[in-house]
Amino acid sequence: MRQMAVLLLAALGLRRLYRLVAHGALTLDTGIGRTIRPLGPVHVTIAAPREVVFDVIAAPYLGRTPRALQSSLEVWERGRDMVLAAHFSPVRCGVTTTVETVRFTSPERIDFRVVRGPVPHVVEAFELEDHDSGTMLTWRGELGADFWALGKAWGGLVARHWERAVRSSVAHVAAEAERRA
């Protein structure tokens, strides 16, 4: 009976640990057995000038966050060319909060670096290049998780959700930039 109670408590503890990590409330950043994997690349041609595409991406960070984005983005600190922002993404067990620095190099690049999230290491960038039919937006990055095979599996799961969220954001950016152009 005592062993069952210990196993039940251990299972509940592991479940709670999973939820804390999955929600981004606890970032395990030990550097021990870190596995780095690429994110992307995603290439999208947008029928709009790159200045317009840049403004569509940067506006919610550098200006007022539109009401439509307030449930998924909260800027905590704004500077002239850099912000600290929380991103909220739905996942199976609730909502993940990722806190990132976002740096703007107008009009060609926007860089993101995770400060707190479900994995200890994510760097990514949107690169904008002039293209015959408008702008070529390229998103790429890298994601790292600790603890060897366990981290590699966790990183793979997080990366799938991350890439899906970015593809959705890029589709919205493309539609809005083309509408403005």
Residue pairs with C-beta under 8 A, 6 or more apart in sequence:
17 26
18 93
19 93
19 94
20 26
21 27
21 28
21 118
21 154
22 91
22 93
22 94
22 96
22 118
23 91
23 93
23 94
23 95
23 96
23 97
23 118
24 96
24 97
24 98
24 99
24 116
24 117
24 118
25 97
27 116
27 117
27 118
27 119
27 120
28 120
28 146
28 147
29 120
29 121
29 146
30 120
30 146
30 147
31 120
31 146
32 146
32 147
33 146
33 147
33 148
33 151
34 120
34 121
34 144
34 145
34 146
34 151
35 144
35 145
35 146
35 148
35 151
35 152
35 155
36 121
36 142
36 143
36 144
37 142
37 143
37 144
37 152
37 155
37 156
37 159
38 140
38 141
38 142
38 143
39 122
39 124
39 139
39 140
39 141
39 142
39 143
39 159
39 162
39 163
39 166
40 124
40 138
40 139
40 140
40 141
40 163
40 166
41 138
41 139
41 140
42 137
42 138
42 139
42 140
42 163
42 166
42 167
42 170
43 136
43 137
43 138
44 136
44 137
44 170
44 171
44 174
45 131
45 133
45 134
45 135
45 136
45 137
46 53
46 134
46 135
46 136
46 137
46 173
46 174
46 177
46 178
47 133
47 134
47 178
47 181
48 134
48 135
48 177
48 178
48 180
48 181
49 130
49 134
49 135
49 181
50 107
50 108
50 128
50 129
50 130
50 134
50 135
51 106
51 107
52 135
52 177
52 180
52 181
53 107
53 128
53 134
53 135
53 137
53 173
53 177
54 104
54 106
54 107
54 108
54 110
54 128
56 173
56 176
56 177
56 180
57 110
57 126
57 173
58 104
58 106
58 110
59 66
60 66
60 69
60 73
60 75
61 73
61 75
61 78
61 83
61 85
61 102
61 104
62 78
62 83
62 104
65 73
65 74
65 75
71 88
72 87
72 88
72 89
73 85
73 86
73 87
73 88
74 85
74 86
74 88
75 83
75 84
75 85
76 83
76 84
76 85
76 86
76 99
77 83
77 84
81 103
81 104
81 105
81 106
82 101
82 102
82 103
82 104
83 101
83 102
84 99
84 100
84 101
84 102
84 115
85 99
85 100
85 102
86 97
86 98
86 99
86 100
87 97
87 98
87 99
87 100
88 95
88 96
88 97
89 95
89 96
89 98
89 161
89 165
90 96
91 161
96 117
96 118
96 161
97 116
97 117
98 114
98 116
98 117
98 118
98 122
99 114
99 115
99 116
99 117
100 112
100 113
100 114
100 115
100 117
100 122
101 112
101 113
101 115
102 110
102 111
102 112
103 110
103 111
103 112
103 113
104 110
105 111
107 128
108 127
108 128
108 129
109 125
109 126
109 127
109 128
110 125
110 126
111 123
111 124
111 125
112 122
112 123
112 124
112 125
112 141
113 122
113 123
114 120
114 121
114 122
114 123
118 154
118 158
119 143
119 144
119 145
119 154
119 155
119 158
120 144
120 145
120 146
121 142
121 143
121 144
121 145
122 141
122 142
122 143
122 144
122 162
123 141
123 142
124 139
124 140
124 141
124 142
124 166
125 139
125 140
125 141
126 137
126 138
126 139
127 137
127 138
127 139
127 140
128 135
128 136
128 137
128 138
129 135
129 136
129 138
130 136
134 181
135 177
137 170
137 173
137 174
139 166
139 170
143 155
143 158
143 159
143 162
144 151
144 155
145 151
145 152
145 154
145 155
145 158
147 154
